[in-house]
Amino acid sequence: MKPTNTPLWATLAVAAVRAASLTDVKHIVLFMQENRAFDHYFGTMAGVRGFGDPNVQVNDDGYTVFEQ
């Protein structure tokens, strides 16, 4: 094989894009716990629209979905 000047990260990035399909999925993990929502597990993670969401739903009574 002839060597190239392509960086390794670029080669791996292209390979990862080409390999992405549903047949590549090996495991699906589902978290379930009584009286717990997505935000209880992931609401404070970066990049997640959770507790800090500026567009949070406000119910008819004036409270947000995070207030009980």
PDB file of N, CA, C and O in Angstrom:
ATOM      1  N   MET A   1       0.832  -1.175   0.000  1.00  0.00           N
ATOM      2  CA  MET A   1       0.000   0.000   0.000  1.00  0.00           C
ATOM      3  C   MET A   1       0.882   1.246   0.000  1.00  0.00           C
ATOM      4  O   MET A   1       1.871   1.320   0.730  1.00  0.00           O
ATOM      5  N   LYS A   2       0.520   2.200  -0.809  1.00  0.00           N
ATOM      6  CA  LYS A   2       1.299   3.420  -0.950  1.00  0.00           C
ATOM      7  C   LYS A   2       0.983   4.393   0.190  1.00  0.00           C
ATOM      8  O   LYS A   2      -0.192   4.674   0.427  1.00  0.00           O
ATOM      9  N   PRO A   3       1.986   4.919   0.904  1.00  0.00           N
ATOM     10  CA  PRO A   3       1.733   5.858   1.998  1.00  0.00           C
ATOM     11  C   PRO A   3       1.155   7.176   1.472  1.00  0.00           C
ATOM     12  O   PRO A   3       1.454   7.601   0.356  1.00  0.00           O
ATOM     13  N   THR A   4       0.326   7.805   2.298  1.00  0.00           N
ATOM     14  CA  THR A   4      -0.262   9.100   1.935  1.00  0.00           C
ATOM     15  C   THR A   4       0.060  10.121   3.013  1.00  0.00           C
ATOM     16  O   THR A   4       0.554   9.778   4.087  1.00  0.00           O
ATOM     17  N   ASN A   5      -0.222  11.358   2.714  1.00  0.00           N
ATOM     18  CA  ASN A   5      -0.014  12.431   3.686  1.00  0.00           C
ATOM     19  C   ASN A   5      -1.292  12.757   4.442  1.00  0.00           C
ATOM     20  O   ASN A   5      -1.344  13.757   5.158  1.00  0.00           O
ATOM     21  N   THR A   6      -2.323  11.932   4.296  1.00  0.00           N
ATOM     22  CA  THR A   6      -3.590  12.165   4.982  1.00  0.00           C
ATOM     23  C   THR A   6      -3.430  11.871   6.469  1.00  0.00           C
ATOM     24  O   THR A   6      -2.926  10.809   6.835  1.00  0.00           O
ATOM     25  N   PRO A   7      -3.853  12.804   7.341  1.00  0.00           N
ATOM     26  CA  PRO A   7      -3.757  12.555   8.784  1.00  0.00           C
ATOM     27  C   PRO A   7      -4.636  11.368   9.185  1.00  0.00           C
ATOM     28  O   PRO A   7      -5.682  11.129   8.583  1.00  0.00           O
ATOM     29  N   LEU A   8      -4.210  10.648  10.181  1.00  0.00           N
ATOM     30  CA  LEU A   8      -4.944   9.474  10.642  1.00  0.00           C
ATOM     31  C   LEU A   8      -6.354   9.833  11.081  1.00  0.00           C
ATOM     32  O   LEU A   8      -7.292   9.090  10.794  1.00  0.00           O
ATOM     33  N   TRP A   9      -6.526  10.969  11.780  1.00  0.00           N
ATOM     34  CA  TRP A   9      -7.859  11.351  12.259  1.00  0.00           C
ATOM     35  C   TRP A   9      -8.825  11.553  11.096  1.00  0.00           C
ATOM     36  O   TRP A   9     -10.007  11.229  11.218  1.00  0.00           O
ATOM     37  N   ALA A  10      -8.347  12.082   9.970  1.00  0.00           N
ATOM     38  CA  ALA A  10      -9.218  12.302   8.811  1.00  0.00           C
ATOM     39  C   ALA A  10      -9.640  10.972   8.200  1.00  0.00           C
ATOM     40  O   ALA A  10     -10.788  10.812   7.786  1.00  0.00           O
ATOM     41  N   THR A  11      -8.731  10.035   8.144  1.00  0.00           N
ATOM     42  CA  THR A  11      -9.053   8.712   7.611  1.00  0.00           C
ATOM     43  C   THR A  11     -10.082   8.020   8.485  1.00  0.00           C
ATOM     44  O   THR A  11     -11.029   7.422   7.975  1.00  0.00           O
ATOM     45  N   LEU A  12      -9.905   8.096   9.801  1.00  0.00           N
ATOM     46  CA  LEU A  12     -10.846   7.463  10.721  1.00  0.00           C
ATOM     47  C   LEU A  12     -12.212   8.135  10.679  1.00  0.00           C
ATOM     48  O   LEU A  12     -13.235   7.459  10.781  1.00  0.00           O
ATOM     49  N   ALA A  13     -12.241   9.453  10.530  1.00  0.00           N
ATOM     50  CA  ALA A  13     -13.517  10.177  10.476  1.00  0.00           C
ATOM     51  C   ALA A  13     -14.318   9.753   9.262  1.00  0.00           C
ATOM     52  O   ALA A  13     -15.528   9.553   9.366  1.00  0.00           O
ATOM     53  N   VAL A  14     -13.678   9.612   8.120  1.00  0.00           N
ATOM     54  CA  VAL A  14     -14.366   9.177   6.900  1.00  0.00           C
ATOM     55  C   VAL A  14     -14.841   7.743   7.058  1.00  0.00           C
ATOM     56  O   VAL A  14     -15.959   7.421   6.657  1.00  0.00           O
ATOM     57  N   ALA A  15     -14.025   6.883   7.628  1.00  0.00           N
ATOM     58  CA  ALA A  15     -14.412   5.486   7.829  1.00  0.00           C
ATOM     59  C   ALA A  15     -15.606   5.384   8.767  1.00  0.00           C
ATOM     60  O   ALA A  15     -16.492   4.558   8.548  1.00  0.00           O
ATOM     61  N   ALA A  16     -15.643   6.209   9.807  1.00  0.00           N
ATOM     62  CA  ALA A  16     -16.754   6.169  10.759  1.00  0.00           C
ATOM     63  C   ALA A  16     -18.053   6.601  10.096  1.00  0.00           C
ATOM     64  O   ALA A  16     -19.103   6.021  10.372  1.00  0.00           O
ATOM     65  N   VAL A  17     -18.005   7.601   9.232  1.00  0.00           N
ATOM     66  CA  VAL A  17     -19.211   8.071   8.546  1.00  0.00           C
ATOM     67  C   VAL A  17     -19.727   6.997   7.606  1.00  0.00           C
ATOM     68  O   VAL A  17     -20.935   6.769   7.540  1.00  0.00           O
ATOM     69  N   ARG A  18     -18.862   6.349   6.896  1.00  0.00           N
ATOM     70  CA  ARG A  18     -19.275   5.314   5.948  1.00  0.00           C
ATOM     71  C   ARG A  18     -19.865   4.097   6.650  1.00  0.00           C
ATOM     72  O   ARG A  18     -20.725   3.423   6.084  1.00  0.00           O
ATOM     73  N   ALA A  19     -19.427   3.805   7.859  1.00  0.00           N
ATOM     74  CA  ALA A  19     -19.855   2.591   8.555  1.00  0.00           C
ATOM     75  C   ALA A  19     -21.153   2.777   9.340  1.00  0.00           C
ATOM     76  O   ALA A  19     -21.694   1.802   9.860  1.00  0.00           O
ATOM     77  N   ALA A  20     -21.658   3.993   9.436  1.00  0.00           N
ATOM     78  CA  ALA A  20     -22.823   4.255  10.277  1.00  0.00           C
ATOM     79  C   ALA A  20     -24.111   3.752   9.633  1.00  0.00           C
ATOM     80  O   ALA A  20     -24.523   4.244   8.582  1.00  0.00           O
ATOM     81  N   SER A  21     -24.737   2.776  10.264  1.00  0.00           N
ATOM     82  CA  SER A  21     -26.048   2.288   9.839  1.00  0.00           C
ATOM     83  C   SER A  21     -26.677   1.543  11.008  1.00  0.00           C
ATOM     84  O   SER A  21     -26.003   1.236  11.992  1.00  0.00           O
ATOM     85  N   LEU A  22     -27.958   1.255  10.898  1.00  0.00           N
ATOM     86  CA  LEU A  22     -28.640   0.541  11.980  1.00  0.00           C
ATOM     87  C   LEU A  22     -28.069  -0.856  12.197  1.00  0.00           C
ATOM     88  O   LEU A  22     -28.145  -1.385  13.305  1.00  0.00           O
ATOM     89  N   THR A  23     -27.512  -1.448  11.176  1.00  0.00           N
ATOM     90  CA  THR A  23     -26.935  -2.785  11.347  1.00  0.00           C
ATOM     91  C   THR A  23     -25.673  -2.750  12.203  1.00  0.00           C
ATOM     92  O   THR A  23     -25.231  -3.789  12.694  1.00  0.00           O
ATOM     93  N   ASP A  24     -25.089  -1.563  12.385  1.00  0.00           N
ATOM     94  CA  ASP A  24     -23.896  -1.431  13.228  1.00  0.00           C
ATOM     95  C   ASP A  24     -24.224  -1.338  14.713  1.00  0.00           C
ATOM     96  O   ASP A  24     -23.323  -1.438  15.545  1.00  0.00           O
ATOM     97  N   VAL A  25     -25.493  -1.150  15.062  1.00  0.00           N
ATOM     98  CA  VAL A  25     -25.889  -1.039  16.466  1.00  0.00           C
ATOM     99  C   VAL A  25     -25.761  -2.406  17.123  1.00  0.00           C
ATOM    100  O   VAL A  25     -26.326  -3.391  16.649  1.00  0.00           O
ATOM    101  N   LYS A  26     -25.016  -2.453  18.212  1.00  0.00           N
ATOM    102  CA  LYS A  26     -24.806  -3.714  18.929  1.00  0.00           C
ATOM    103  C   LYS A  26     -25.677  -3.815  20.172  1.00  0.00           C
ATOM    104  O   LYS A  26     -26.170  -4.893  20.502  1.00  0.00           O
ATOM    105  N   HIS A  27     -25.870  -2.692  20.866  1.00  0.00           N
ATOM    106  CA  HIS A  27     -26.627  -2.708  22.114  1.00  0.00           C
ATOM    107  C   HIS A  27     -27.494  -1.462  22.216  1.00  0.00           C
ATOM    108  O   HIS A  27     -27.114  -0.389  21.747  1.00  0.00           O
ATOM    109  N   ILE A  28     -28.644  -1.609  22.823  1.00  0.00           N
ATOM    110  CA  ILE A  28     -29.493  -0.484  23.186  1.00  0.00           C
ATOM    111  C   ILE A  28     -29.743  -0.609  24.677  1.00  0.00           C
ATOM    112  O   ILE A  28     -30.205  -1.646  25.154  1.00  0.00           O
ATOM    113  N   VAL A  29     -29.438   0.446  25.407  1.00  0.00           N
ATOM    114  CA  VAL A  29     -29.616   0.432  26.855  1.00  0.00           C
ATOM    115  C   VAL A  29     -30.779   1.360  27.182  1.00  0.00           C
ATOM    116  O   VAL A  29     -30.802   2.512  26.751  1.00  0.00           O
ATOM    117  N   LEU A  30     -31.732   0.859  27.937  1.00  0.00           N
ATOM    118  CA  LEU A  30     -32.904   1.630  28.324  1.00  0.00           C
ATOM    119  C   LEU A  30     -32.910   1.768  29.837  1.00  0.00           C
ATOM    120  O   LEU A  30     -32.933   0.771  30.558  1.00  0.00           O
ATOM    121  N   PHE A  31     -32.889   3.012  30.320  1.00  0.00           N
ATOM    122  CA  PHE A  31     -32.948   3.268  31.754  1.00  0.00           C
ATOM    123  C   PHE A  31     -34.405   3.394  32.162  1.00  0.00           C
ATOM    124  O   PHE A  31     -35.142   4.196  31.588  1.00  0.00           O
ATOM    125  N   MET A  32     -34.824   2.622  33.135  1.00  0.00           N
ATOM    126  CA  MET A  32     -36.188   2.731  33.643  1.00  0.00           C
ATOM    127  C   MET A  32     -36.150   2.686  35.162  1.00  0.00           C
ATOM    128  O   MET A  32     -35.528   1.805  35.755  1.00  0.00           O
ATOM    129  N   GLN A  33     -36.817   3.636  35.776  1.00  0.00           N
ATOM    130  CA  GLN A  33     -36.941   3.650  37.222  1.00  0.00           C
ATOM    131  C   GLN A  33     -38.243   4.367  37.543  1.00  0.00           C
ATOM    132  O   GLN A  33     -38.539   5.407  36.956  1.00  0.00           O
ATOM    133  N   GLU A  34     -39.004   3.831  38.449  1.00  0.00           N
ATOM    134  CA  GLU A  34     -40.302   4.400  38.774  1.00  0.00           C
ATOM    135  C   GLU A  34     -40.172   5.851  39.218  1.00  0.00           C
ATOM    136  O   GLU A  34     -39.298   6.199  40.012  1.00  0.00           O
ATOM    137  N   ASN A  35     -41.056   6.687  38.690  1.00  0.00           N
ATOM    138  CA  ASN A  35     -41.124   8.110  39.032  1.00  0.00           C
ATOM    139  C   ASN A  35     -39.842   8.877  38.713  1.00  0.00           C
ATOM    140  O   ASN A  35     -39.500   9.827  39.416  1.00  0.00           O
ATOM    141  N   ARG A  36     -39.151   8.484  37.687  1.00  0.00           N
ATOM    142  CA  ARG A  36     -37.954   9.205  37.250  1.00  0.00           C
ATOM    143  C   ARG A  36     -38.105   9.529  35.768  1.00  0.00           C
ATOM    144  O   ARG A  36     -38.622   8.725  34.992  1.00  0.00           O
ATOM    145  N   ALA A  37     -37.650  10.711  35.390  1.00  0.00           N
ATOM    146  CA  ALA A  37     -37.748  11.149  34.007  1.00  0.00           C
ATOM    147  C   ALA A  37     -36.353  11.299  33.407  1.00  0.00           C
ATOM    148  O   ALA A  37     -35.341  11.108  34.082  1.00  0.00           O
ATOM    149  N   PHE A  38     -36.329  11.642  32.128  1.00  0.00           N
ATOM    150  CA  PHE A  38     -35.075  11.875  31.424  1.00  0.00           C
ATOM    151  C   PHE A  38     -34.209  12.876  32.184  1.00  0.00           C
ATOM    152  O   PHE A  38     -33.004  12.673  32.332  1.00  0.00           O
ATOM    153  N   ASP A  39     -34.825  13.956  32.665  1.00  0.00           N
ATOM    154  CA  ASP A  39     -34.064  15.002  33.345  1.00  0.00           C
ATOM    155  C   ASP A  39     -33.453  14.546  34.661  1.00  0.00           C
ATOM    156  O   ASP A  39     -32.431  15.093  35.076  1.00  0.00           O
ATOM    157  N   HIS A  40     -34.036  13.576  35.320  1.00  0.00           N
ATOM    158  CA  HIS A  40     -33.434  13.063  36.554  1.00  0.00           C
ATOM    159  C   HIS A  40     -32.080  12.416  36.264  1.00  0.00           C
ATOM    160  O   HIS A  40     -31.162  12.488  37.082  1.00  0.00           O
ATOM    161  N   TYR A  41     -31.964  11.789  35.104  1.00  0.00           N
ATOM    162  CA  TYR A  41     -30.707  11.140  34.739  1.00  0.00           C
ATOM    163  C   TYR A  41     -29.754  12.083  34.007  1.00  0.00           C
ATOM    164  O   TYR A  41     -28.564  12.135  34.319  1.00  0.00           O
ATOM    165  N   PHE A  42     -30.283  12.829  33.030  1.00  0.00           N
ATOM    166  CA  PHE A  42     -29.425  13.560  32.103  1.00  0.00           C
ATOM    167  C   PHE A  42     -29.666  15.068  32.079  1.00  0.00           C
ATOM    168  O   PHE A  42     -29.042  15.764  31.278  1.00  0.00           O
ATOM    169  N   GLY A  43     -30.542  15.594  32.923  1.00  0.00           N
ATOM    170  CA  GLY A  43     -30.953  16.994  32.855  1.00  0.00           C
ATOM    171  C   GLY A  43     -29.872  18.023  33.065  1.00  0.00           C
ATOM    172  O   GLY A  43     -30.038  19.171  32.651  1.00  0.00           O
ATOM    173  N   THR A  44     -28.769  17.659  33.692  1.00  0.00           N
ATOM    174  CA  THR A  44     -27.704  18.632  33.941  1.00  0.00           C
ATOM    175  C   THR A  44     -26.495  18.435  33.029  1.00  0.00           C
ATOM    176  O   THR A  44     -25.501  19.147  33.169  1.00  0.00           O
ATOM    177  N   MET A  45     -26.562  17.490  32.107  1.00  0.00           N
ATOM    178  CA  MET A  45     -25.433  17.241  31.205  1.00  0.00           C
ATOM    179  C   MET A  45     -25.327  18.349  30.161  1.00  0.00           C
ATOM    180  O   MET A  45     -26.337  18.916  29.744  1.00  0.00           O
ATOM    181  N   ALA A  46     -24.106  18.651  29.745  1.00  0.00           N
ATOM    182  CA  ALA A  46     -23.883  19.663  28.714  1.00  0.00           C
ATOM    183  C   ALA A  46     -24.512  19.214  27.400  1.00  0.00           C
ATOM    184  O   ALA A  46     -24.416  18.044  27.028  1.00  0.00           O
ATOM    185  N   GLY A  47     -25.149  20.135  26.705  1.00  0.00           N
ATOM    186  CA  GLY A  47     -25.736  19.832  25.410  1.00  0.00           C
ATOM    187  C   GLY A  47     -27.118  19.221  25.468  1.00  0.00           C
ATOM    188  O   GLY A  47     -27.694  18.904  24.428  1.00  0.00           O
ATOM    189  N   VAL A  48     -27.663  19.049  26.658  1.00  0.00           N
ATOM    190  CA  VAL A  48     -28.990  18.449  26.823  1.00  0.00           C
ATOM    191  C   VAL A  48     -29.987  19.546  27.163  1.00  0.00           C
ATOM    192  O   VAL A  48     -29.711  20.406  27.999  1.00  0.00           O
ATOM    193  N   ARG A  49     -31.138  19.517  26.518  1.00  0.00           N
ATOM    194  CA  ARG A  49     -32.192  20.484  26.852  1.00  0.00           C
ATOM    195  C   ARG A  49     -32.930  19.945  28.066  1.00  0.00           C
ATOM    196  O   ARG A  49     -33.958  19.281  27.935  1.00  0.00           O
ATOM    197  N   GLY A  50     -32.411  20.230  29.225  1.00  0.00           N
ATOM    198  CA  GLY A  50     -32.974  19.699  30.462  1.00  0.00           C
ATOM    199  C   GLY A  50     -33.402  20.800  31.400  1.00  0.00           C
ATOM    200  O   GLY A  50     -34.174  21.681  31.019  1.00  0.00           O
ATOM    201  N   PHE A  51     -32.907  20.759  32.627  1.00  0.00           N
ATOM    202  CA  PHE A  51     -33.315  21.713  33.656  1.00  0.00           C
ATOM    203  C   PHE A  51     -33.052  23.168  33.265  1.00  0.00           C
ATOM    204  O   PHE A  51     -33.803  24.054  33.671  1.00  0.00           O
ATOM    205  N   GLY A  52     -32.017  23.427  32.497  1.00  0.00           N
ATOM    206  CA  GLY A  52     -31.681  24.796  32.123  1.00  0.00           C
ATOM    207  C   GLY A  52     -32.292  25.246  30.809  1.00  0.00           C
ATOM    208  O   GLY A  52     -31.884  26.279  30.279  1.00  0.00           O
ATOM    209  N   ASP A  53     -33.243  24.520  30.266  1.00  0.00           N
ATOM    210  CA  ASP A  53     -33.849  24.843  28.975  1.00  0.00           C
ATOM    211  C   ASP A  53     -34.592  26.181  29.054  1.00  0.00           C
ATOM    212  O   ASP A  53     -35.524  26.314  29.847  1.00  0.00           O
ATOM    213  N   PRO A  54     -34.197  27.179  28.242  1.00  0.00           N
ATOM    214  CA  PRO A  54     -34.875  28.477  28.292  1.00  0.00           C
ATOM    215  C   PRO A  54     -36.280  28.436  27.691  1.00  0.00           C
ATOM    216  O   PRO A  54     -37.059  29.366  27.898  1.00  0.00           O
ATOM    217  N   ASN A  55     -36.615  27.391  26.958  1.00  0.00           N
ATOM    218  CA  ASN A  55     -37.925  27.270  26.314  1.00  0.00           C
ATOM    219  C   ASN A  55     -38.767  26.186  26.973  1.00  0.00           C
ATOM    220  O   ASN A  55     -39.494  25.465  26.289  1.00  0.00           O
ATOM    221  N   VAL A  56     -38.677  26.067  28.284  1.00  0.00           N
ATOM    222  CA  VAL A  56     -39.373  25.014  29.010  1.00  0.00           C
ATOM    223  C   VAL A  56     -40.892  25.203  28.920  1.00  0.00           C
ATOM    224  O   VAL A  56     -41.389  26.328  28.864  1.00  0.00           O
ATOM    225  N   GLN A  57     -41.607  24.092  28.907  1.00  0.00           N
ATOM    226  CA  GLN A  57     -43.071  24.130  28.841  1.00  0.00           C
ATOM    227  C   GLN A  57     -43.649  24.696  30.138  1.00  0.00           C
ATOM    228  O   GLN A  57     -43.247  24.305  31.234  1.00  0.00           O
ATOM    229  N   VAL A  58     -44.595  25.619  29.995  1.00  0.00           N
ATOM    230  CA  VAL A  58     -45.302  26.174  31.148  1.00  0.00           C
ATOM    231  C   VAL A  58     -46.730  25.651  31.101  1.00  0.00           C
ATOM    232  O   VAL A  58     -47.423  25.803  30.095  1.00  0.00           O
ATOM    233  N   ASN A  59     -47.165  25.036  32.190  1.00  0.00           N
ATOM    234  CA  ASN A  59     -48.509  24.463  32.262  1.00  0.00           C
ATOM    235  C   ASN A  59     -49.564  25.549  32.438  1.00  0.00           C
ATOM    236  O   ASN A  59     -49.234  26.709  32.686  1.00  0.00           O
ATOM    237  N   ASP A  60     -50.834  25.167  32.309  1.00  0.00           N
ATOM    238  CA  ASP A  60     -51.948  26.110  32.436  1.00  0.00           C
ATOM    239  C   ASP A  60     -51.972  26.817  33.792  1.00  0.00           C
ATOM    240  O   ASP A  60     -52.461  27.941  33.896  1.00  0.00           O
ATOM    241  N   ASP A  61     -51.445  26.161  34.833  1.00  0.00           N
ATOM    242  CA  ASP A  61     -51.451  26.771  36.165  1.00  0.00           C
ATOM    243  C   ASP A  61     -50.290  27.751  36.378  1.00  0.00           C
ATOM    244  O   ASP A  61     -50.147  28.312  37.465  1.00  0.00           O
ATOM    245  N   GLY A  62     -49.464  27.959  35.348  1.00  0.00           N
ATOM    246  CA  GLY A  62     -48.362  28.906  35.432  1.00  0.00           C
ATOM    247  C   GLY A  62     -47.050  28.312  35.881  1.00  0.00           C
ATOM    248  O   GLY A  62     -46.025  28.993  35.849  1.00  0.00           O
ATOM    249  N   TYR A  63     -47.051  27.055  36.301  1.00  0.00           N
ATOM    250  CA  TYR A  63     -45.827  26.390  36.740  1.00  0.00           C
ATOM    251  C   TYR A  63     -45.180  25.662  35.567  1.00  0.00           C
ATOM    252  O   TYR A  63     -45.861  25.215  34.644  1.00  0.00           O
ATOM    253  N   THR A  64     -43.846  25.551  35.619  1.00  0.00           N
ATOM    254  CA  THR A  64     -43.150  24.802  34.572  1.00  0.00           C
ATOM    255  C   THR A  64     -43.288  23.311  34.831  1.00  0.00           C
ATOM    256  O   THR A  64     -43.734  22.890  35.898  1.00  0.00           O
ATOM    257  N   VAL A  65     -42.900  22.523  33.843  1.00  0.00           N
ATOM    258  CA  VAL A  65     -42.981  21.070  33.988  1.00  0.00           C
ATOM    259  C   VAL A  65     -42.015  20.549  35.048  1.00  0.00           C
ATOM    260  O   VAL A  65     -42.136  19.402  35.479  1.00  0.00           O
ATOM    261  N   PHE A  66     -41.051  21.381  35.477  1.00  0.00           N
ATOM    262  CA  PHE A  66     -40.090  20.949  36.480  1.00  0.00           C
ATOM    263  C   PHE A  66     -40.585  21.166  37.905  1.00  0.00           C
ATOM    264  O   PHE A  66     -39.984  20.664  38.855  1.00  0.00           O
ATOM    265  N   GLU A  67     -41.675  21.908  38.059  1.00  0.00           N
ATOM    266  CA  GLU A  67     -42.211  22.188  39.394  1.00  0.00           C
ATOM    267  C   GLU A  67     -43.374  21.249  39.691  1.00  0.00           C
ATOM    268  O   GLU A  67     -44.183  20.949  38.812  1.00  0.00           O
ATOM    269  N   GLN A  68     -43.449  20.790  40.932  1.00  0.00           N
ATOM    270  CA  GLN A  68     -44.536  19.880  41.310  1.00  0.00           C
ATOM    271  C   GLN A  68     -45.326  20.465  42.441  1.00  0.00           C
ATOM    272  O   GLN A  68     -46.287  19.850  42.905  1.00  0.00           O
TER     273      GLN A  68
END
